[in-house]
Amino acid sequence: MAKKKSFPLRIDPALYEIIERWAQEEFRSVNAHIEFLLREAARQAGRLKKEKKKEND
């Protein structure tokens, strides 16, 4: 697994609360949920290369 890039993120407190509740409903951390949402947006925009499936999947 590649090392993840960390950086500070400034976000509106009301939006953070929405994401925090949403993450809890999906059983994810806020950080993992933000990454999930960004990855989905990039995929839907056609900017994310398709990930190769592992042989064991």
VMD Tcl script that builds the backbone (N, CA, C; Angstrom):
set m [mol new atoms 171]
animate dup $m
set s [atomselect $m all]
$s set {name element resname resid chain x y z} {
  {N N MET 1 A 0.843 -1.178 0.000}
  {CA C MET 1 A 0.000 0.000 0.000}
  {C C MET 1 A 0.884 1.235 0.000}
  {N N ALA 2 A 0.563 2.181 -0.851}
  {CA C ALA 2 A 1.340 3.409 -0.933}
  {C C ALA 2 A 1.091 4.264 0.309}
  {N N LYS 3 A 2.112 5.004 0.680}
  {CA C LYS 3 A 1.979 5.896 1.828}
  {C C LYS 3 A 0.992 6.998 1.471}
  {N N LYS 4 A 0.119 7.334 2.391}
  {CA C LYS 4 A -0.881 8.370 2.143}
  {C C LYS 4 A -0.313 9.741 2.454}
  {N N LYS 5 A -0.731 10.699 1.678}
  {CA C LYS 5 A -0.319 12.094 1.847}
  {C C LYS 5 A -1.206 12.729 2.911}
  {N N SER 6 A -0.607 13.382 3.877}
  {CA C SER 6 A -1.399 14.092 4.876}
  {C C SER 6 A -1.252 15.594 4.654}
  {N N PHE 7 A -2.328 16.314 4.928}
  {CA C PHE 7 A -2.316 17.766 4.785}
  {C C PHE 7 A -3.451 18.344 5.624}
  {N N PRO 8 A -3.317 19.616 6.035}
  {CA C PRO 8 A -4.392 20.230 6.818}
  {C C PRO 8 A -5.585 20.542 5.913}
  {N N LEU 9 A -6.771 20.401 6.435}
  {CA C LEU 9 A -7.985 20.682 5.673}
  {C C LEU 9 A -8.848 21.644 6.478}
  {N N ARG 10 A -9.156 22.763 5.872}
  {CA C ARG 10 A -10.072 23.717 6.511}
  {C C ARG 10 A -11.455 23.465 5.911}
  {N N ILE 11 A -12.423 23.252 6.794}
  {CA C ILE 11 A -13.763 22.910 6.332}
  {C C ILE 11 A -14.789 23.612 7.218}
  {N N ASP 12 A -15.861 24.025 6.611}
  {CA C ASP 12 A -16.934 24.687 7.333}
  {C C ASP 12 A -17.442 23.764 8.440}
  {N N PRO 13 A -17.598 24.272 9.651}
  {CA C PRO 13 A -18.028 23.416 10.765}
  {C C PRO 13 A -19.365 22.710 10.519}
  {N N ALA 14 A -20.301 23.375 9.874}
  {CA C ALA 14 A -21.602 22.743 9.602}
  {C C ALA 14 A -21.427 21.578 8.620}
  {N N LEU 15 A -20.596 21.753 7.611}
  {CA C LEU 15 A -20.339 20.676 6.662}
  {C C LEU 15 A -19.612 19.523 7.352}
  {N N TYR 16 A -18.682 19.844 8.244}
  {CA C TYR 16 A -17.976 18.799 8.987}
  {C C TYR 16 A -18.964 17.949 9.795}
  {N N GLU 17 A -19.924 18.603 10.441}
  {CA C GLU 17 A -20.917 17.858 11.233}
  {C C GLU 17 A -21.730 16.922 10.355}
  {N N ILE 18 A -22.087 17.377 9.158}
  {CA C ILE 18 A -22.835 16.533 8.225}
  {C C ILE 18 A -22.004 15.315 7.843}
  {N N ILE 19 A -20.744 15.558 7.484}
  {CA C ILE 19 A -19.856 14.463 7.085}
  {C C ILE 19 A -19.600 13.523 8.257}
  {N N GLU 20 A -19.468 14.075 9.445}
  {CA C GLU 20 A -19.233 13.258 10.628}
  {C C GLU 20 A -20.401 12.300 10.884}
  {N N ARG 21 A -21.632 12.802 10.803}
  {CA C ARG 21 A -22.814 11.939 10.998}
  {C C ARG 21 A -22.908 10.902 9.878}
  {N N TRP 22 A -22.648 11.344 8.660}
  {CA C TRP 22 A -22.709 10.454 7.499}
  {C C TRP 22 A -21.680 9.332 7.643}
  {N N ALA 23 A -20.477 9.688 8.066}
  {CA C ALA 23 A -19.410 8.692 8.259}
  {C C ALA 23 A -19.817 7.666 9.312}
  {N N GLN 24 A -20.408 8.126 10.397}
  {CA C GLN 24 A -20.858 7.206 11.444}
  {C C GLN 24 A -21.888 6.221 10.902}
  {N N GLU 25 A -22.805 6.716 10.052}
  {CA C GLU 25 A -23.826 5.848 9.461}
  {C C GLU 25 A -23.214 4.793 8.543}
  {N N GLU 26 A -22.079 5.117 7.934}
  {CA C GLU 26 A -21.397 4.204 7.016}
  {C C GLU 26 A -20.290 3.399 7.707}
  {N N PHE 27 A -20.164 3.569 9.039}
  {CA C PHE 27 A -19.150 2.880 9.842}
  {C C PHE 27 A -17.736 3.188 9.356}
  {N N ARG 28 A -17.484 4.480 9.050}
  {CA C ARG 28 A -16.162 4.928 8.634}
  {C C ARG 28 A -15.726 6.063 9.550}
  {N N SER 29 A -14.421 6.303 9.574}
  {CA C SER 29 A -13.929 7.510 10.234}
  {C C SER 29 A -14.237 8.689 9.319}
  {N N VAL 30 A -14.206 9.889 9.846}
  {CA C VAL 30 A -14.427 11.080 9.026}
  {C C VAL 30 A -13.380 11.139 7.921}
  {N N ASN 31 A -12.135 10.880 8.266}
  {CA C ASN 31 A -11.058 10.916 7.271}
  {C C ASN 31 A -11.304 9.904 6.150}
  {N N ALA 32 A -11.661 8.683 6.511}
  {CA C ALA 32 A -11.918 7.653 5.511}
  {C C ALA 32 A -13.122 8.016 4.649}
  {N N HIS 33 A -14.118 8.633 5.249}
  {CA C HIS 33 A -15.313 8.993 4.486}
  {C C HIS 33 A -15.012 10.132 3.506}
  {N N ILE 34 A -14.237 11.107 3.938}
  {CA C ILE 34 A -13.853 12.188 3.032}
  {C C ILE 34 A -13.074 11.613 1.854}
  {N N GLU 35 A -12.148 10.697 2.115}
  {CA C GLU 35 A -11.384 10.068 1.035}
  {C C GLU 35 A -12.323 9.283 0.112}
  {N N PHE 36 A -13.281 8.563 0.687}
  {CA C PHE 36 A -14.253 7.820 -0.106}
  {C C PHE 36 A -15.041 8.760 -1.019}
  {N N LEU 37 A -15.524 9.871 -0.460}
  {CA C LEU 37 A -16.315 10.821 -1.247}
  {C C LEU 37 A -15.490 11.443 -2.370}
  {N N LEU 38 A -14.249 11.792 -2.080}
  {CA C LEU 38 A -13.380 12.364 -3.111}
  {C C LEU 38 A -13.073 11.353 -4.206}
  {N N ARG 39 A -12.827 10.098 -3.812}
  {CA C ARG 39 A -12.547 9.046 -4.794}
  {C C ARG 39 A -13.763 8.804 -5.690}
  {N N GLU 40 A -14.952 8.775 -5.098}
  {CA C GLU 40 A -16.175 8.594 -5.878}
  {C C GLU 40 A -16.390 9.756 -6.850}
  {N N ALA 41 A -16.155 10.977 -6.391}
  {CA C ALA 41 A -16.318 12.147 -7.261}
  {C C ALA 41 A -15.325 12.088 -8.420}
  {N N ALA 42 A -14.082 11.714 -8.140}
  {CA C ALA 42 A -13.062 11.596 -9.186}
  {C C ALA 42 A -13.421 10.489 -10.167}
  {N N ARG 43 A -13.947 9.381 -9.663}
  {CA C ARG 43 A -14.347 8.268 -10.525}
  {C C ARG 43 A -15.499 8.681 -11.435}
  {N N GLN 44 A -16.503 9.338 -10.867}
  {CA C GLN 44 A -17.667 9.757 -11.645}
  {C C GLN 44 A -17.307 10.807 -12.692}
  {N N ALA 45 A -16.276 11.602 -12.409}
  {CA C ALA 45 A -15.827 12.623 -13.360}
  {C C ALA 45 A -14.899 12.040 -14.421}
  {N N GLY 46 A -14.589 10.754 -14.298}
  {CA C GLY 46 A -13.713 10.110 -15.265}
  {C C GLY 46 A -12.246 10.466 -15.087}
  {N N ARG 47 A -11.883 10.884 -13.914}
  {CA C ARG 47 A -10.501 11.292 -13.643}
  {C C ARG 47 A -9.703 10.255 -12.876}
  {N N LEU 48 A -10.343 9.164 -12.497}
  {CA C LEU 48 A -9.674 8.125 -11.723}
  {C C LEU 48 A -9.538 6.888 -12.587}
  {N N LYS 49 A -8.320 6.408 -12.717}
  {CA C LYS 49 A -8.105 5.183 -13.479}
  {C C LYS 49 A -8.750 4.036 -12.744}
  {N N LYS 50 A -9.248 3.072 -13.487}
  {CA C LYS 50 A -9.850 1.902 -12.862}
  {C C LYS 50 A -8.790 1.138 -12.097}
  {N N GLU 51 A -9.147 0.746 -10.887}
  {CA C GLU 51 A -8.226 -0.008 -10.047}
  {C C GLU 51 A -8.285 -1.467 -10.462}
  {N N LYS 52 A -7.121 -2.109 -10.514}
  {CA C LYS 52 A -7.059 -3.521 -10.871}
  {C C LYS 52 A -7.603 -4.347 -9.712}
  {N N LYS 53 A -8.405 -5.353 -10.050}
  {CA C LYS 53 A -8.918 -6.268 -9.035}
  {C C LYS 53 A -7.811 -7.211 -8.601}
  {N N LYS 54 A -7.799 -7.499 -7.316}
  {CA C LYS 54 A -6.856 -8.489 -6.805}
  {C C LYS 54 A -7.335 -9.868 -7.220}
  {N N GLU 55 A -6.413 -10.788 -7.380}
  {CA C GLU 55 A -6.779 -12.142 -7.798}
  {C C GLU 55 A -7.666 -12.844 -6.787}
  {N N ASN 56 A -7.528 -12.529 -5.510}
  {CA C ASN 56 A -8.293 -13.212 -4.466}
  {C C ASN 56 A -9.677 -12.608 -4.266}
  {N N ASP 57 A -10.019 -11.521 -4.947}
  {CA C ASP 57 A -11.328 -10.876 -4.769}
  {C C ASP 57 A -12.429 -11.579 -5.509}
}
mol reanalyze $m
mol bondsrecalc $m
mol representation Tube
mol addrep $m
